[in-house]
Amino acid sequence: MSPAPSSPPEKIHRFLDEAGDTTFFGKGRVPMLGQDGVSLSFGLGMVKFAAPVTEVRAQVVALCRAVETDDYLNRIPSVVKRIQAGGFFFHAKDDSPEVRERLLKWIRDTDCSLEMVVGRKIPGLFAKKHNGNESEFYADLLSHLLKNKLKLGQRQVINIAERGKSTRNQVLQLAMTKARERFAKKQDTAEICAEVVFNVQNPRNEPLLCVPDYLAWTVQRVFERGETRHYDFMRERISLVVDLYDAEKYEGSRNYYTPKRPLTAENKLGPPVS
């Protein structure tokens, strides 16, 4: 008698989006950090929900429809534009304060958590560690989010907001390779038992991508502006922020931030250094 087929591994969905940009230079390799909307840091945030994603997705869809039918909110230009383009969806950077409040309060009351890795944009480190390549920079950050998921014994479906060259398959596979290498430095690779699958999606088509978008946005504003208002409001939903290249705080893992050891206005980044 042939053995009964084994059941497929449990499928765990996580949702990932970015904050900031990976740009370091303009034309002619002119440094652009902090100029013309170019950020001083870049971050990747990954969210996990406690409830089944179908249930949570339905709640976000309902919130989107509520904005579309609200006769005060549906006259805001950014809302009108998205409705006309096929349907409203939340996007932190472009949403008005009134719209943001709706989603931020919903996220605060939802059982979910964000892990985020932030990379300061340091030109010298970028040249040495990432070969001056934006895709390698992105892959390095993503690998830190993936490395601790490799021995969870589940099928990890990483739903990623589509963002140009950064989310091409070869970049994602590079991140996976780096994650395995980092895992191997501290643990036996025989313990790797999770299957990781990347699912790159347009945020318009996956409503749940608005959650990492919003939470990562609150973190980014601390690093870029020293503004903590939104982060403090959402702090309990932000389980971990790693300031990855803050070498001065490596000792004692002081570059790790949690709800009990939160980010503050002092985490605002200064002018870029080489």
N, C-alpha and C positions, 0 to 999 in steps of 0.2 A: 504494500500500500504506500503510495507516495505521500510525503508529509503535507499537511495542510498548508496552504499558502500563508505566509506571514502578513499581518495587517500592515498597511502603509503607515509610516511614521506620522505622528501628530503634526499638523500644519500650523505654524505660528506666523502670523502676519505682522510685519513691522513697516512703518511708513517713514520715509526719509526725505528731507528737503534741506536746502542750503540757505545761508544768509551771507550777504556780502558778495564779493566777486573774486576771481582768481587772477585778476589783472595786476601786473607789476609795472609794465612799461608801455609807453605809447610808441608812435612811429620814431624810428631812429634810436630805439632803445632808451628813450628819454624816461626817467623815473616818473611815475604818475600817482604814487601812493598819496592818498588824502586830497587829490585834486580832481576836479570835474566829475565828482560822484564816485571815484575809485576808492574802495574801502581800505582801511588799515589792517583788516583781518578778514579771514574767511572761515566760516563754520559749517559743519554738517550736524544736523540733529535728527535723531531717530526716535520714533514714538511707538509704544506698545499699549494696546488697550486691554483692559481686563475683561470686558464683555465681548461677545461674538461680534466680529466686524460688520456683519450684515445689519445687526441691530444699531450699532453706532453710526454706520453710514446712513441709515434711514433717518436718524435724528439730524444729521448734518444737512441732508437733502431737504428736510422739513424746514430747517432754519433758512436755507437758501430761498425756498419758495416763500417763506414769510417775509423776507426782505423784498422780494419781487412784488409782492402784493401790498406792501406797506406804503400808503400814499404819501408818507413823509420821506421815507428812505428811497423809494423808487424814482425820485426826481433828482437824486444826486448824480452828477455827470458820470462818475466812475461806475455806478450801478447801472445807469441807462446804457452805457457803452457795452457792458458785459451782457445785459439782457438782449440787446440788439444783435450781439454776436453769437447768440445761441442759448443763453441762459446765465443767470448770475451764479458766480462762485466766489468764495472768500479769497482775498489776497492781501496780506497784512500791509505791505508797503503802499499799496494804492487805495486801500479802504479808508473811508472817512472815520473820524472818531466815533460817531454814532453807530456805524456798522461794526467797527471793531469791538465795541462794548458788548454787542450781542454775542459774538463768538467767544470772546475772552471769558465772559461769565459762564457760558456753557462749558468751555474747557475746564475752568476751575472746578465745576461741579461734576465733572466726568472722571471716572476712575481710569486714568491713563498716566503715563510718565515719559519724560524726555531724557535721553542721554545725548550730550552734545560735545563735540570736539571742536575747539577753536584754534586756528593756526594764525599766529601773528605773521604778517607779511614782512619778513626780514630779507632784503635783497641778497646779502652774503650767504645766508643759510639756504635761500632758494637756489642760488647758483651751485652751492656745494652739495646739498642733500638731494635736490630735485633736478639737477642738471639744467636749471633755468627753464624747466618744462612745466606748464600749468597742469597738464594731465597727471604728471607724477606727483605734483603737490596735492591735487584732489585725491588721488589714489592713496597717498600716505595717510591723509586724515581719515578716509573711509576705512582703511585697514585697522585702525585703532577701535572703531566701532564694531568691527566684525570679529576681532580676535577672541573676544570673550564669549562669542556665540557658538564656537566651533565644537564644544563638547556637551551641548544641551540635549542631544539625542532626539532632535526634532527636525522637521523640514522647515527651514527658515525662509520665508518668502519676503524678500526685501523690496517693497514697493517704493520706487524712486521717482521723484519729480524730474521729468525730462528737462535737461538744461544743456543744450548744444553739445559741444565736443566732450564735455566732462562725463556725460553718461553714456558714451559709446561703449559697446561691449568690451573692447580691448582695455579700456581704462578700468572697468569694473573687474575684469579678470586679473588685472595687475594688482588691484586692491586686495583681491582674494589671495593672490600669491604672497603678498606682503603680510597679510593677516596670518597665514600659515607659518611663515618664517618667524614672525614675532611669537606665535604660540610655541614653536619648537624651541625657542631660546629658554623657556621657563618650564615647559611641560612635555611629556612624552606624546609624540604625534599619534601614537596608537590610540590615544584618548579622543581623537577627533572623530566624532560620530554624527555630527549634524550635516545635513545637506542644505546648502545655501543656494537659493534661486533668486536671480534678479528680475524684477518686473518693472521696466521703465514705462512710465505713463505720463500722459499730458494731465496736468492738474485739473483741467476742465472736466476730464472724464473720470477722475477718482476723487470724489469729494473729501475723503479722509486725509488727503495730502495737505489740506489747509491747516491741519493741527500742527504738524512739525513746522510748517511755514510760519505760523503765528508764534509758536513758542520760541523758535530759533530767532525770530525777529525781536522778541523781548530781550533775549540774551545779547544779541548783536548791538542793541542800542546802549547797553552798559559799556561795552568795549569801545564803541565808536564815539559816544556822546557823554558817557558818564551818567546817563539817565537811568534811574532804577525804578521809576514808578510802575511801569508795566511788569517788569521782572518781579518786583516785590509782590504784586497782585497775584502772579502765577507761580510763585516760588515752590509751593507744595507739589506742583506738577512737573517740576524740573529736578529730577533726581540727581543728576550729575552733569557738571560742566568741567571739562579739562582744558586748561590753557596750555596747549601742548608744547609750545616752544618757549615758555617762560622759565628759562634755565635757572634763574636766580632763586626760584622757589621749588626746584626739584627735590631738595632735601626735605624729608618729612612729608612728601606729596602735598606741599602747600599750594600747588597749582591745580588741585582738585577742589571743586566747590559743590556743596550740597545744600539742602534746605537749612540744615543746622549750622553750616559754615558758608553763608551766601556770598555772592558777588556784592560789591559795593561800588560807589562812585570812584573809589580809588583804583578800580580795575580799568578805568578809561586809559586807552593807549595814547602815548605821547607821539611826537613827530617820529617818523620812521628812522631807524638807524641801520647801518650796514652790518 
